[in-house]
Amino acid sequence: MTGQAKLNPVRLLLPILLMLTLLSMSSGPQPDVPTPSLPHFDKLAHLLVFGLLATHLCRLYPGEETRLRHGVFAVVATSLFGLLDETRQFTNPERYFEWADWYADTLGALIAVAVYQRWTCYRNLLEWKPFQKR
């Protein structure tokens, strides 16, 4: 594709909704949600949710999902958002800043973007448009 890719504003909706949901959930006390009794389950949750956010950010420019700059943007933006969220939790007396959560956020973003950009089958599944005429 030549020139600059056009940002698809409709694709902005999912990452924005996900970020607002994350900010809302981390605003109050720890949610009283039953979790599996797996050790460090919260780190796995951070890794998966922030990986999802990075994938959505990587998908903002349709047709150019594998461009290095889009992947770097998605990882950096997700990592900064995770750091902002952890810092904001530090100001809440019922929550606390945890470096391991931020590391899990960033690692999730790195893994998700790498898988999305390198695994064509996965990328095609996410980009599949079931009602599009061929």
N, CA, C and O atoms as CSV, one atom per row, in Angstrom:
chain,resi,resn,atom,element,x,y,z
A,1,MET,N,N,0.852,-1.173,0.000
A,1,MET,CA,C,0.000,0.000,0.000
A,1,MET,C,C,0.897,1.235,0.000
A,1,MET,O,O,1.846,1.320,0.780
A,2,THR,N,N,0.601,2.171,-0.858
A,2,THR,CA,C,1.430,3.364,-0.951
A,2,THR,C,C,0.817,4.489,-0.149
A,2,THR,O,O,-0.394,4.531,0.070
A,3,GLY,N,N,1.672,5.404,0.287
A,3,GLY,CA,C,1.202,6.552,1.054
A,3,GLY,C,C,0.818,6.183,2.474
A,3,GLY,O,O,1.122,5.098,2.968
A,4,GLN,N,N,0.151,7.108,3.101
A,4,GLN,CA,C,-0.273,6.912,4.485
A,4,GLN,C,C,-1.577,6.117,4.532
A,4,GLN,O,O,-2.486,6.351,3.735
A,5,ALA,N,N,-1.658,5.194,5.456
A,5,ALA,CA,C,-2.900,4.454,5.670
A,5,ALA,C,C,-3.903,5.377,6.355
A,5,ALA,O,O,-3.538,6.249,7.145
A,6,LYS,N,N,-5.174,5.162,6.031
A,6,LYS,CA,C,-6.220,5.967,6.652
A,6,LYS,C,C,-6.703,5.290,7.923
A,6,LYS,O,O,-6.968,4.088,7.951
A,7,LEU,N,N,-6.807,6.074,8.948
A,7,LEU,CA,C,-7.333,5.598,10.222
A,7,LEU,C,C,-8.814,5.296,10.056
A,7,LEU,O,O,-9.569,6.100,9.508
A,8,ASN,N,N,-9.214,4.133,10.533
A,8,ASN,CA,C,-10.620,3.764,10.485
A,8,ASN,C,C,-11.249,4.162,11.818
A,8,ASN,O,O,-11.019,3.502,12.831
A,9,PRO,N,N,-12.048,5.248,11.826
A,9,PRO,CA,C,-12.601,5.742,13.092
A,9,PRO,C,C,-13.525,4.739,13.782
A,9,PRO,O,O,-13.639,4.759,15.008
A,10,VAL,N,N,-14.180,3.872,13.033
A,10,VAL,CA,C,-15.063,2.875,13.644
A,10,VAL,C,C,-14.242,1.925,14.516
A,10,VAL,O,O,-14.713,1.469,15.558
A,11,ARG,N,N,-13.022,1.631,14.089
A,11,ARG,CA,C,-12.170,0.719,14.855
A,11,ARG,C,C,-11.649,1.363,16.144
A,11,ARG,O,O,-11.097,0.667,16.996
A,12,LEU,N,N,-11.813,2.658,16.297
A,12,LEU,CA,C,-11.429,3.332,17.541
A,12,LEU,C,C,-12.380,2.995,18.684
A,12,LEU,O,O,-12.010,3.086,19.854
A,13,LEU,N,N,-13.593,2.609,18.342
A,13,LEU,CA,C,-14.619,2.375,19.348
A,13,LEU,C,C,-14.224,1.287,20.345
A,13,LEU,O,O,-14.362,1.487,21.552
A,14,LEU,N,N,-13.740,0.146,19.870
A,14,LEU,CA,C,-13.404,-0.950,20.779
A,14,LEU,C,C,-12.268,-0.606,21.743
A,14,LEU,O,O,-12.414,-0.837,22.943
A,15,PRO,N,N,-11.137,-0.061,21.270
A,15,PRO,CA,C,-10.102,0.267,22.258
A,15,PRO,C,C,-10.532,1.351,23.247
A,15,PRO,O,O,-10.153,1.304,24.417
A,16,ILE,N,N,-11.310,2.311,22.794
A,16,ILE,CA,C,-11.775,3.363,23.701
A,16,ILE,C,C,-12.712,2.767,24.760
A,16,ILE,O,O,-12.588,3.074,25.946
A,17,LEU,N,N,-13.636,1.925,24.333
A,17,LEU,CA,C,-14.546,1.286,25.297
A,17,LEU,C,C,-13.778,0.405,26.281
A,17,LEU,O,O,-14.096,0.378,27.470
A,18,LEU,N,N,-12.780,-0.307,25.794
A,18,LEU,CA,C,-11.982,-1.162,26.670
A,18,LEU,C,C,-11.202,-0.315,27.685
A,18,LEU,O,O,-11.136,-0.663,28.864
A,19,MET,N,N,-10.616,0.791,27.228
A,19,MET,CA,C,-9.871,1.663,28.152
A,19,MET,C,C,-10.802,2.281,29.192
A,19,MET,O,O,-10.448,2.359,30.369
A,20,LEU,N,N,-11.980,2.719,28.773
A,20,LEU,CA,C,-12.933,3.288,29.727
A,20,LEU,C,C,-13.388,2.235,30.745
A,20,LEU,O,O,-13.551,2.538,31.927
A,21,THR,N,N,-13.590,1.015,30.286
A,21,THR,CA,C,-13.971,-0.070,31.193
A,21,THR,C,C,-12.865,-0.340,32.207
A,21,THR,O,O,-13.131,-0.496,33.399
A,22,LEU,N,N,-11.618,-0.395,31.727
A,22,LEU,CA,C,-10.488,-0.630,32.632
A,22,LEU,C,C,-10.355,0.494,33.657
A,22,LEU,O,O,-10.134,0.237,34.840
A,23,LEU,N,N,-10.488,1.733,33.203
A,23,LEU,CA,C,-10.400,2.864,34.131
A,23,LEU,C,C,-11.526,2.814,35.153
A,23,LEU,O,O,-11.313,3.097,36.332
A,24,SER,N,N,-12.710,2.459,34.707
A,24,SER,CA,C,-13.846,2.368,35.615
A,24,SER,C,C,-13.634,1.273,36.664
A,24,SER,O,O,-13.910,1.470,37.847
A,25,MET,N,N,-13.139,0.118,36.210
A,25,MET,CA,C,-12.942,-0.999,37.140
A,25,MET,C,C,-11.833,-0.730,38.154
A,25,MET,O,O,-11.876,-1.237,39.275
A,26,SER,N,N,-10.845,0.064,37.762
A,26,SER,CA,C,-9.735,0.315,38.676
A,26,SER,C,C,-9.941,1.585,39.510
A,26,SER,O,O,-9.057,1.973,40.275
A,27,SER,N,N,-11.092,2.226,39.368
A,27,SER,CA,C,-11.347,3.465,40.106
A,27,SER,C,C,-11.708,3.235,41.559
A,27,SER,O,O,-11.329,4.022,42.426
A,28,GLY,N,N,-12.426,2.182,41.829
A,28,GLY,CA,C,-12.899,1.930,43.186
A,28,GLY,C,C,-12.076,0.859,43.875
A,28,GLY,O,O,-10.925,0.616,43.515
A,29,PRO,N,N,-12.673,0.226,44.863
A,29,PRO,CA,C,-11.967,-0.848,45.568
A,29,PRO,C,C,-11.789,-2.065,44.665
A,29,PRO,O,O,-12.401,-2.160,43.601
A,30,GLN,N,N,-10.949,-2.983,45.102
A,30,GLN,CA,C,-10.754,-4.216,44.346
A,30,GLN,C,C,-12.118,-4.845,44.112
A,30,GLN,O,O,-12.901,-4.984,45.051
A,31,PRO,N,N,-12.417,-5.229,42.870
A,31,PRO,CA,C,-13.721,-5.852,42.621
A,31,PRO,C,C,-13.837,-7.186,43.358
A,31,PRO,O,O,-12.887,-7.967,43.409
A,32,ASP,N,N,-14.991,-7.425,43.915
A,32,ASP,CA,C,-15.238,-8.661,44.640
A,32,ASP,C,C,-15.794,-9.686,43.648
A,32,ASP,O,O,-16.984,-10.002,43.637
A,33,VAL,N,N,-14.881,-10.186,42.818
A,33,VAL,CA,C,-15.245,-11.124,41.763
A,33,VAL,C,C,-14.577,-12.454,42.058
A,33,VAL,O,O,-13.387,-12.494,42.370
A,34,PRO,N,N,-15.326,-13.538,41.964
A,34,PRO,CA,C,-14.679,-14.832,42.188
A,34,PRO,C,C,-13.644,-15.093,41.097
A,34,PRO,O,O,-13.927,-14.927,39.910
A,35,THR,N,N,-12.463,-15.496,41.501
A,35,THR,CA,C,-11.402,-15.801,40.553
A,35,THR,C,C,-10.894,-17.213,40.792
A,35,THR,O,O,-10.984,-17.729,41.906
A,36,PRO,N,N,-10.366,-17.830,39.758
A,36,PRO,CA,C,-9.808,-19.168,39.948
A,36,PRO,C,C,-8.679,-19.136,40.971
A,36,PRO,O,O,-8.025,-18.110,41.159
A,37,SER,N,N,-8.467,-20.237,41.610
A,37,SER,CA,C,-7.425,-20.282,42.637
A,37,SER,C,C,-6.055,-20.581,42.022
A,37,SER,O,O,-5.263,-21.340,42.580
A,38,LEU,N,N,-5.797,-19.983,40.883
A,38,LEU,CA,C,-4.494,-20.123,40.242
A,38,LEU,C,C,-3.545,-19.087,40.826
A,38,LEU,O,O,-3.949,-17.950,41.068
A,39,PRO,N,N,-2.296,-19.458,41.053
A,39,PRO,CA,C,-1.355,-18.457,41.543
A,39,PRO,C,C,-1.143,-17.367,40.489
A,39,PRO,O,O,-0.982,-17.660,39.305
A,40,HIS,N,N,-1.144,-16.151,40.918
A,40,HIS,CA,C,-0.915,-14.977,40.059
A,40,HIS,C,C,-1.948,-14.860,38.931
A,40,HIS,O,O,-1.621,-14.405,37.835
A,41,PHE,N,N,-3.178,-15.264,39.195
A,41,PHE,CA,C,-4.225,-15.168,38.176
A,41,PHE,C,C,-4.412,-13.728,37.719
A,41,PHE,O,O,-4.704,-13.486,36.548
A,42,ASP,N,N,-4.249,-12.771,38.625
A,42,ASP,CA,C,-4.436,-11.369,38.245
A,42,ASP,C,C,-3.414,-10.937,37.193
A,42,ASP,O,O,-3.722,-10.103,36.342
A,43,LYS,N,N,-2.208,-11.492,37.240
A,43,LYS,CA,C,-1.184,-11.147,36.238
A,43,LYS,C,C,-1.585,-11.695,34.869
A,43,LYS,O,O,-1.383,-11.039,33.847
A,44,LEU,N,N,-2.153,-12.895,34.858
A,44,LEU,CA,C,-2.638,-13.477,33.610
A,44,LEU,C,C,-3.778,-12.633,33.042
A,44,LEU,O,O,-3.855,-12.415,31.833
A,45,ALA,N,N,-4.654,-12.163,33.916
A,45,ALA,CA,C,-5.756,-11.299,33.472
A,45,ALA,C,C,-5.207,-10.001,32.875
A,45,ALA,O,O,-5.684,-9.551,31.833
A,46,HIS,N,N,-4.206,-9.398,33.526
A,46,HIS,CA,C,-3.575,-8.193,32.972
A,46,HIS,C,C,-2.982,-8.488,31.602
A,46,HIS,O,O,-3.188,-7.724,30.660
A,47,LEU,N,N,-2.250,-9.589,31.485
A,47,LEU,CA,C,-1.597,-9.952,30.235
A,47,LEU,C,C,-2.628,-10.094,29.108
A,47,LEU,O,O,-2.412,-9.587,28.007
A,48,LEU,N,N,-3.731,-10.770,29.372
A,48,LEU,CA,C,-4.739,-11.014,28.341
A,48,LEU,C,C,-5.518,-9.751,27.970
A,48,LEU,O,O,-5.718,-9.471,26.788
A,49,VAL,N,N,-5.954,-8.995,28.966
A,49,VAL,CA,C,-6.778,-7.815,28.683
A,49,VAL,C,C,-5.957,-6.728,27.985
A,49,VAL,O,O,-6.436,-6.102,27.039
A,50,PHE,N,N,-4.732,-6.501,28.441
A,50,PHE,CA,C,-3.921,-5.478,27.795
A,50,PHE,C,C,-3.400,-5.959,26.436
A,50,PHE,O,O,-3.107,-5.145,25.561
A,51,GLY,N,N,-3.285,-7.269,26.262
A,51,GLY,CA,C,-2.981,-7.818,24.945
A,51,GLY,C,C,-4.125,-7.553,23.977
A,51,GLY,O,O,-3.904,-7.224,22.812
A,52,LEU,N,N,-5.351,-7.699,24.473
A,52,LEU,CA,C,-6.520,-7.393,23.654
A,52,LEU,C,C,-6.539,-5.920,23.259
A,52,LEU,O,O,-6.832,-5.586,22.111
A,53,LEU,N,N,-6.228,-5.048,24.202
A,53,LEU,CA,C,-6.170,-3.618,23.903
A,53,LEU,C,C,-5.121,-3.334,22.831
A,53,LEU,O,O,-5.390,-2.587,21.890
A,54,ALA,N,N,-3.942,-3.912,22.958
A,54,ALA,CA,C,-2.872,-3.689,21.972
A,54,ALA,C,C,-3.277,-4.213,20.601
A,54,ALA,O,O,-2.971,-3.592,19.583
A,55,THR,N,N,-3.960,-5.345,20.569
A,55,THR,CA,C,-4.412,-5.886,19.282
A,55,THR,C,C,-5.386,-4.919,18.616
A,55,THR,O,O,-5.289,-4.668,17.415
A,56,HIS,N,N,-6.319,-4.378,19.388
A,56,HIS,CA,C,-7.269,-3.416,18.816
A,56,HIS,C,C,-6.561,-2.152,18.334
A,56,HIS,O,O,-6.940,-1.589,17.307
A,57,LEU,N,N,-5.552,-1.704,19.052
A,57,LEU,CA,C,-4.810,-0.525,18.608
A,57,LEU,C,C,-4.019,-0.822,17.335
A,57,LEU,O,O,-3.881,0.045,16.472
A,58,CYS,N,N,-3.509,-2.024,17.220
A,58,CYS,CA,C,-2.765,-2.430,16.033
A,58,CYS,C,C,-3.680,-2.506,14.811
A,58,CYS,O,O,-3.220,-2.340,13.681
A,59,ARG,N,N,-4.956,-2.752,15.027
A,59,ARG,CA,C,-5.931,-2.911,13.949
A,59,ARG,C,C,-6.550,-1.590,13.496
A,59,ARG,O,O,-7.458,-1.599,12.665
A,60,LEU,N,N,-6.095,-0.480,14.007
A,60,LEU,CA,C,-6.710,0.803,13.653
A,60,LEU,C,C,-6.560,1.148,12.178
A,60,LEU,O,O,-7.417,1.826,11.612
A,61,TYR,N,N,-5.498,0.697,11.561
A,61,TYR,CA,C,-5.216,1.007,10.165
A,61,TYR,C,C,-5.414,-0.240,9.319
A,61,TYR,O,O,-4.480,-1.027,9.168
A,62,PRO,N,N,-6.602,-0.443,8.763
A,62,PRO,CA,C,-6.873,-1.672,8.023
A,62,PRO,C,C,-5.954,-1.814,6.807
A,62,PRO,O,O,-5.677,-0.845,6.100
A,63,GLY,N,N,-5.500,-3.024,6.588
A,63,GLY,CA,C,-4.628,-3.299,5.456
A,63,GLY,C,C,-3.157,-3.109,5.762
A,63,GLY,O,O,-2.305,-3.528,4.979
A,64,GLU,N,N,-2.841,-2.483,6.891
A,64,GLU,CA,C,-1.444,-2.236,7.251
A,64,GLU,C,C,-1.144,-2.780,8.643
A,64,GLU,O,O,-0.305,-2.239,9.364
A,65,GLU,N,N,-1.836,-3.851,9.011
A,65,GLU,CA,C,-1.709,-4.388,10.354
A,65,GLU,C,C,-0.296,-4.870,10.674
A,65,GLU,O,O,0.095,-4.909,11.840
A,66,THR,N,N,0.464,-5.233,9.655
A,66,THR,CA,C,1.795,-5.787,9.906
A,66,THR,C,C,2.898,-4.737,9.839
A,66,THR,O,O,4.075,-5.090,9.912
A,67,ARG,N,N,2.565,-3.502,9.708
A,67,ARG,CA,C,3.587,-2.450,9.670
A,67,ARG,C,C,4.222,-2.311,11.034
A,67,ARG,O,O,3.531,-2.278,12.052
A,68,LEU,N,N,5.531,-2.231,11.051
A,68,LEU,CA,C,6.279,-2.145,12.302
A,68,LEU,C,C,5.841,-0.949,13.138
A,68,LEU,O,O,5.683,-1.070,14.353
A,69,ARG,N,N,5.645,0.187,12.510
A,69,ARG,CA,C,5.290,1.389,13.278
A,69,ARG,C,C,3.943,1.239,13.977
A,69,ARG,O,O,3.758,1.773,15.070
A,70,HIS,N,N,2.994,0.520,13.364
A,70,HIS,CA,C,1.694,0.310,14.004
A,70,HIS,C,C,1.831,-0.621,15.203
A,70,HIS,O,O,1.175,-0.432,16.227
A,71,GLY,N,N,2.688,-1.623,15.064
A,71,GLY,CA,C,2.941,-2.522,16.193
A,71,GLY,C,C,3.628,-1.807,17.338
A,71,GLY,O,O,3.261,-1.985,18.500
A,72,VAL,N,N,4.629,-0.998,17.012
A,72,VAL,CA,C,5.338,-0.238,18.047
A,72,VAL,C,C,4.382,0.738,18.725
A,72,VAL,O,O,4.384,0.866,19.949
A,73,PHE,N,N,3.572,1.420,17.934
A,73,PHE,CA,C,2.583,2.342,18.516
A,73,PHE,C,C,1.663,1.600,19.478
A,73,PHE,O,O,1.417,2.072,20.589
A,74,ALA,N,N,1.150,0.437,19.058
A,74,ALA,CA,C,0.209,-0.318,19.884
A,74,ALA,C,C,0.847,-0.745,21.201
A,74,ALA,O,O,0.216,-0.650,22.253
A,75,VAL,N,N,2.094,-1.215,21.154
A,75,VAL,CA,C,2.775,-1.668,22.376
A,75,VAL,C,C,3.067,-0.482,23.294
A,75,VAL,O,O,2.807,-0.548,24.495
A,76,VAL,N,N,3.604,0.594,22.737
A,76,VAL,CA,C,3.960,1.761,23.551
A,76,VAL,C,C,2.705,2.397,24.158
A,76,VAL,O,O,2.691,2.726,25.344
A,77,ALA,N,N,1.663,2.568,23.359
A,77,ALA,CA,C,0.430,3.182,23.862
A,77,ALA,C,C,-0.203,2.325,24.961
A,77,ALA,O,O,-0.681,2.846,25.969
A,78,THR,N,N,-0.201,1.015,24.756
A,78,THR,CA,C,-0.778,0.113,25.758
A,78,THR,C,C,0.039,0.134,27.040
A,78,THR,O,O,-0.516,0.164,28.138
A,79,SER,N,N,1.357,0.118,26.898
A,79,SER,CA,C,2.226,0.150,28.072
A,79,SER,C,C,2.051,1.455,28.848
A,79,SER,O,O,1.977,1.445,30.076
A,80,LEU,N,N,1.985,2.566,28.136
A,80,LEU,CA,C,1.785,3.860,28.796
A,80,LEU,C,C,0.415,3.925,29.472
A,80,LEU,O,O,0.288,4.467,30.570
A,81,PHE,N,N,-0.598,3.379,28.825
A,81,PHE,CA,C,-1.923,3.342,29.440
A,81,PHE,C,C,-1.899,2.499,30.714
A,81,PHE,O,O,-2.498,2.874,31.722
A,82,GLY,N,N,-1.211,1.366,30.666
A,82,GLY,CA,C,-1.078,0.518,31.852
A,82,GLY,C,C,-0.370,1.247,32.980
A,82,GLY,O,O,-0.776,1.153,34.138
A,83,LEU,N,N,0.697,1.979,32.643
A,83,LEU,CA,C,1.432,2.749,33.656
A,83,LEU,C,C,0.550,3.860,34.228
A,83,LEU,O,O,0.557,4.104,35.435
A,84,LEU,N,N,-0.202,4.526,33.367
A,84,LEU,CA,C,-1.138,5.561,33.826
A,84,LEU,C,C,-2.173,4.966,34.771
A,84,LEU,O,O,-2.480,5.547,35.813
A,85,ASP,N,N,-2.705,3.815,34.406
A,85,ASP,CA,C,-3.728,3.175,35.235
A,85,ASP,C,C,-3.152,2.751,36.591
A,85,ASP,O,O,-3.795,2.944,37.624
A,86,GLU,N,N,-1.955,2.179,36.592
A,86,GLU,CA,C,-1.323,1.791,37.860
A,86,GLU,C,C,-1.022,3.025,38.714
A,86,GLU,O,O,-1.208,2.991,39.931
A,87,THR,N,N,-0.566,4.100,38.098
A,87,THR,CA,C,-0.262,5.337,38.825
A,87,THR,C,C,-1.545,5.924,39.421
A,87,THR,O,O,-1.553,6.407,40.553
A,88,ARG,N,N,-2.613,5.875,38.652
A,88,ARG,CA,C,-3.902,6.380,39.134
A,88,ARG,C,C,-4.394,5.554,40.320
A,88,ARG,O,O,-4.983,6.097,41.254
A,89,GLN,N,N,-4.156,4.255,40.285
A,89,GLN,CA,C,-4.554,3.399,41.411
A,89,GLN,C,C,-3.785,3.756,42.680
A,89,GLN,O,O,-4.293,3.589,43.789
A,90,PHE,N,N,-2.565,4.246,42.511
A,90,PHE,CA,C,-1.731,4.642,43.655
A,90,PHE,C,C,-2.398,5.754,44.453
A,90,PHE,O,O,-2.198,5.853,45.663
A,91,THR,N,N,-3.191,6.592,43.784
A,91,THR,CA,C,-3.859,7.703,44.467
A,91,THR,C,C,-5.140,7.258,45.169
A,91,THR,O,O,-5.737,8.031,45.918
A,92,ASN,N,N,-5.558,6.035,44.933
A,92,ASN,CA,C,-6.771,5.497,45.550
A,92,ASN,C,C,-6.370,4.753,46.827
A,92,ASN,O,O,-5.581,3.810,46.760
A,93,PRO,N,N,-6.897,5.157,47.990
A,93,PRO,CA,C,-6.486,4.512,49.241
A,93,PRO,C,C,-6.858,3.026,49.317
A,93,PRO,O,O,-6.303,2.290,50.132
A,94,GLU,N,N,-7.796,2.587,48.472
A,94,GLU,CA,C,-8.207,1.181,48.490
A,94,GLU,C,C,-7.453,0.333,47.458
A,94,GLU,O,O,-7.688,-0.871,47.356
A,95,ARG,N,N,-6.563,0.947,46.705
A,95,ARG,CA,C,-5.804,0.228,45.677
A,95,ARG,C,C,-4.326,0.540,45.861
A,95,ARG,O,O,-3.963,1.350,46.714
A,96,TYR,N,N,-3.481,-0.091,45.076
A,96,TYR,CA,C,-2.056,0.188,45.163
A,96,TYR,C,C,-1.392,-0.030,43.813
A,96,TYR,O,O,-1.885,-0.771,42.962
A,97,PHE,N,N,-0.260,0.636,43.645
A,97,PHE,CA,C,0.554,0.520,42.438
A,97,PHE,C,C,1.346,-0.775,42.532
A,97,PHE,O,O,1.953,-1.068,43.562
A,98,GLU,N,N,1.336,-1.545,41.459
A,98,GLU,CA,C,2.101,-2.789,41.457
A,98,GLU,C,C,2.872,-2.888,40.139
A,98,GLU,O,O,2.276,-2.986,39.066
A,99,TRP,N,N,4.203,-2.863,40.233
A,99,TRP,CA,C,5.052,-2.947,39.047
A,99,TRP,C,C,4.770,-4.207,38.252
A,99,TRP,O,O,4.772,-4.173,37.021
A,100,ALA,N,N,4.529,-5.316,38.929
A,100,ALA,CA,C,4.289,-6.590,38.237
A,100,ALA,C,C,3.049,-6.513,37.340
A,100,ALA,O,O,3.004,-7.154,36.290
A,101,ASP,N,N,2.048,-5.736,37.750
A,101,ASP,CA,C,0.865,-5.559,36.900
A,101,ASP,C,C,1.245,-4.822,35.625
A,101,ASP,O,O,0.811,-5.196,34.535
A,102,TRP,N,N,2.051,-3.779,35.759
A,102,TRP,CA,C,2.474,-3.024,34.586
A,102,TRP,C,C,3.348,-3.872,33.669
A,102,TRP,O,O,3.223,-3.790,32.448
A,103,TYR,N,N,4.227,-4.681,34.241
A,103,TYR,CA,C,5.036,-5.585,33.424
A,103,TYR,C,C,4.130,-6.554,32.661
A,103,TYR,O,O,4.359,-6.818,31.480
A,104,ALA,N,N,3.109,-7.079,33.326
A,104,ALA,CA,C,2.169,-7.993,32.671
A,104,ALA,C,C,1.401,-7.281,31.557
A,104,ALA,O,O,1.146,-7.867,30.505
A,105,ASP,N,N,1.031,-6.015,31.788
A,105,ASP,CA,C,0.354,-5.219,30.752
A,105,ASP,C,C,1.235,-5.106,29.507
A,105,ASP,O,O,0.787,-5.346,28.386
A,106,THR,N,N,2.488,-4.739,29.728
A,106,THR,CA,C,3.421,-4.525,28.624
A,106,THR,C,C,3.754,-5.838,27.920
A,106,THR,O,O,3.804,-5.887,26.691
A,107,LEU,N,N,3.978,-6.887,28.680
A,107,LEU,CA,C,4.270,-8.190,28.085
A,107,LEU,C,C,3.075,-8.690,27.273
A,107,LEU,O,O,3.249,-9.247,26.189
A,108,GLY,N,N,1.883,-8.495,27.788
A,108,GLY,CA,C,0.678,-8.873,27.049
A,108,GLY,C,C,0.580,-8.131,25.733
A,108,GLY,O,O,0.211,-8.714,24.713
A,109,ALA,N,N,0.910,-6.837,25.746
A,109,ALA,CA,C,0.886,-6.040,24.514
A,109,ALA,C,C,1.925,-6.558,23.516
A,109,ALA,O,O,1.632,-6.701,22.329
A,110,LEU,N,N,3.123,-6.833,23.995
A,110,LEU,CA,C,4.183,-7.339,23.112
A,110,LEU,C,C,3.797,-8.671,22.474
A,110,LEU,O,O,3.941,-8.849,21.265
A,111,ILE,N,N,3.314,-9.592,23.277
A,111,ILE,CA,C,2.940,-10.915,22.764
A,111,ILE,C,C,1.783,-10.796,21.775
A,111,ILE,O,O,1.826,-11.383,20.694
A,112,ALA,N,N,0.761,-10.043,22.139
A,112,ALA,CA,C,-0.424,-9.935,21.285
A,112,ALA,C,C,-0.091,-9.312,19.938
A,112,ALA,O,O,-0.560,-9.786,18.903
A,113,VAL,N,N,0.704,-8.266,19.940
A,113,VAL,CA,C,1.061,-7.608,18.675
A,113,VAL,C,C,1.935,-8.531,17.825
A,113,VAL,O,O,1.749,-8.611,16.611
A,114,ALA,N,N,2.874,-9.218,18.445
A,114,ALA,CA,C,3.732,-10.143,17.693
A,114,ALA,C,C,2.899,-11.260,17.065
A,114,ALA,O,O,3.093,-11.602,15.899
A,115,VAL,N,N,1.975,-11.824,17.836
A,115,VAL,CA,C,1.126,-12.898,17.303
A,115,VAL,C,C,0.246,-12.362,16.184
A,115,VAL,O,O,0.112,-12.996,15.138
A,116,TYR,N,N,-0.354,-11.196,16.402
A,116,TYR,CA,C,-1.242,-10.610,15.393
A,116,TYR,C,C,-0.487,-10.304,14.100
A,116,TYR,O,O,-0.990,-10.568,13.008
A,117,GLN,N,N,0.702,-9.753,14.223
A,117,GLN,CA,C,1.435,-9.368,13.027
A,117,GLN,C,C,2.108,-10.544,12.321
A,117,GLN,O,O,2.303,-10.493,11.107
A,118,ARG,N,N,2.461,-11.587,13.040
A,118,ARG,CA,C,3.221,-12.698,12.441
A,118,ARG,C,C,2.388,-13.926,12.108
A,118,ARG,O,O,2.798,-14.727,11.267
A,119,TRP,N,N,1.240,-14.100,12.734
A,119,TRP,CA,C,0.430,-15.284,12.534
A,119,TRP,C,C,-0.736,-14.921,11.617
A,119,TRP,O,O,-1.773,-14.440,12.072
A,120,THR,N,N,-0.548,-15.160,10.321
A,120,THR,CA,C,-1.507,-14.762,9.299
A,120,THR,C,C,-2.890,-15.366,9.527
A,120,THR,O,O,-3.900,-14.689,9.338
A,121,CYS,N,N,-2.943,-16.623,9.928
A,121,CYS,CA,C,-4.228,-17.293,10.150
A,121,CYS,C,C,-5.034,-16.564,11.234
A,121,CYS,O,O,-6.237,-16.355,11.078
A,122,TYR,N,N,-4.377,-16.182,12.321
A,122,TYR,CA,C,-5.031,-15.465,13.413
A,122,TYR,C,C,-5.498,-14.087,12.944
A,122,TYR,O,O,-6.622,-13.674,13.227
A,123,ARG,N,N,-4.622,-13.380,12.224
A,123,ARG,CA,C,-4.959,-12.043,11.727
A,123,ARG,C,C,-6.146,-12.126,10.765
A,123,ARG,O,O,-7.065,-11.310,10.840
A,124,ASN,N,N,-6.129,-13.106,9.867
A,124,ASN,CA,C,-7.242,-13.258,8.921
A,124,ASN,C,C,-8.551,-13.555,9.638
A,124,ASN,O,O,-9.609,-13.088,9.217
A,125,LEU,N,N,-8.488,-14.324,10.709
A,125,LEU,CA,C,-9.682,-14.611,11.492
A,125,LEU,C,C,-10.251,-13.330,12.094
A,125,LEU,O,O,-11.463,-13.113,12.061
A,126,LEU,N,N,-9.384,-12.484,12.641
A,126,LEU,CA,C,-9.850,-11.227,13.237
A,126,LEU,C,C,-10.361,-10.246,12.187
A,126,LEU,O,O,-11.251,-9.443,12.467
A,127,GLU,N,N,-9.809,-10.308,10.999
A,127,GLU,CA,C,-10.196,-9.369,9.938
A,127,GLU,C,C,-11.316,-9.911,9.049
A,127,GLU,O,O,-11.742,-9.234,8.113
A,128,TRP,N,N,-11.797,-11.128,9.332
A,128,TRP,CA,C,-12.830,-11.754,8.518
A,128,TRP,C,C,-14.116,-10.952,8.587
A,128,TRP,O,O,-14.562,-10.551,9.661
A,129,LYS,N,N,-14.696,-10.731,7.435
A,129,LYS,CA,C,-15.965,-10.002,7.344
A,129,LYS,C,C,-16.994,-10.977,6.786
A,129,LYS,O,O,-17.047,-11.204,5.577
A,130,PRO,N,N,-17.810,-11.554,7.662
A,130,PRO,CA,C,-18.699,-12.643,7.241
A,130,PRO,C,C,-19.778,-12.230,6.231
A,130,PRO,O,O,-20.257,-13.074,5.473
A,131,PHE,N,N,-20.158,-10.984,6.208
A,131,PHE,CA,C,-21.261,-10.574,5.324
A,131,PHE,C,C,-20.782,-9.805,4.107
A,131,PHE,O,O,-21.581,-9.188,3.403
A,132,GLN,N,N,-19.487,-9.839,3.860
A,132,GLN,CA,C,-18.929,-9.130,2.714
A,132,GLN,C,C,-19.083,-9.999,1.463
A,132,GLN,O,O,-18.785,-11.194,1.489
A,133,LYS,N,N,-19.551,-9.390,0.366
A,133,LYS,CA,C,-19.676,-10.118,-0.897
A,133,LYS,C,C,-18.290,-10.318,-1.476
A,133,LYS,O,O,-17.428,-9.443,-1.393
A,134,ARG,N,N,-18.098,-11.467,-2.052
A,134,ARG,CA,C,-16.794,-11.769,-2.683
A,134,ARG,C,C,-16.885,-11.630,-4.160
A,134,ARG,O,O,-15.896,-11.841,-4.862
